[in-house]
Amino acid sequence: MSTELLLAALSVGVVHTLAGPDHYLPLIGVARAENWSPARMLRRTAAFGALHCLSGYLTVVLAATVLAAAGTLDALRDRVAALVLLGAGLALALGLWRGRGRYAWPAALALAIGPCEWMLPTGLATWSSGGAFECALVCAAFGAATVATMLAAVAAGAFGLARFVPCDARWARALPAACLLVSGLWIVGA
């Protein structure tokens, strides 16, 4: 296996997570709005991150097996992901407006339906040069870097937000709603 490709997968996993605030801002807001304990916040972040990476890996497998249609499928998935982000953001905003509701499911759904886009080229390059086993290893490294970075960003953001920005639960609910809406609009506009 190419060490360079493995290191690239690790570094891209970190960069893509930090560059995409939809990987951590909604979880920070949801954790604050629902008064999650630090342990619960980190467990849920790890679970949502794993779900996000699993859907990315499934996209790689799908693209590798149906390579001729990969561009069409990827574009369709991007549009569906954007609509889910917009819908999740609207659901959160509606819940905020009504002053009730649970907020974790839209964040989980948005992360699951919008797989790691950057996993696709890395996974396909590895699959074509080294096969399915090496692709699985590189995607696992990418996923581990993504989830670890999500955990660090959510922990830092949640503890920093709690320490420096005292706000009530209503404002904490606005953060994930706004982040999902902006992320969905960004994808639609891209």
Secondary structure, DSSP 8 states (H G I E B T S, - for coil): --HHHHHHHHHHHHHHHHH-GGGTHHHHHHHHHTT--HHHHHHHHHHHHHHHHHHHHHHHHHHHHTGGGHHHHHHHHHHHHHHHHHHHHHHHHHHHHHT----HHHHHHHHHHS--TTHHHHHHHHHHHHHHHHHHHHHHHHHHHHHHHHHHHHHHHHHHHHHH----HHHHHHHHHHHHHHHHHHHHH-
